[in-house]
């Protein structure tokens, strides 16, 4: 039966973040920051696109359906 690394004593093939080289830490940190920034930009674009179609600041499920599917009326 295989268990994840955190249930067993630390094998050699599992490395913790504190055990990796500084260059790898910088690379991983920058990668996560770029992914997070991309997610934030996509979320802001989504909110701006919905706001352009509706007069309200917030959005509802109906607003999203109208924007992506069209009005059913």
N, C-alpha and C positions, 0 to 999 in steps of 0.2 A: 504494500500500500504506500503510495507516494504522498508525502506531505509537503506543503510549501516550506521555504527556507526558514520562516520565522517560528515554526514549531519545533524544529530540530536544532541541535548545536550547529553553529555556522560552518557549512562546508566551504571548501576553497573556491568553488565556482560562483558563490553568492557574495557580492561585495556591497557593503553599505556605502552611503553617500560620503560619510566621514572618512572612508578608507581609500577613496579614489584620489587621483592626482589633482592638483589645483587647476590645471588647464581643462580637465574634464569637468570640474565643478563649474568653471566659468562658462564652458560650452553649454552644459545642461541648464544653467541659470538663464543664459541669454536665449536659448531655445524656448524655454517656458515663458519668458517675458514676451518674445515675439508671437508665440501662439496665443497668449492672453491678450495682447494688443490687437491681433487679428480678430479674435472673438469679440472684443469690445467694439471694434470698428464695424463689424457685421451687425452687431446688435443695434448700434446707433443708426446705421443705414436702414435697418428694418423699421425702427421707430420713426425715422424721418419719412420713409416711404408710406407708412400708414397715416402719419399726420398730414401728408400732402393730400390724401384722399378723403380724410374726415376732418371735421371742424373741431373735434374734441382732442384734448391732449392725450388722454388714455386711449386704449384700444380694447375692443371686445372681440369675441369669436366671430360675430357677424361682420365686423369691419375687415377682419382678416379673410373671411370667406369671400366677401365682395371684392377685395383687392386681388386675390389669386384665382378665384373661380368665376366671378361676375355676379351680377344681381340676378336673383331668381324671379323678380317681378317682370 
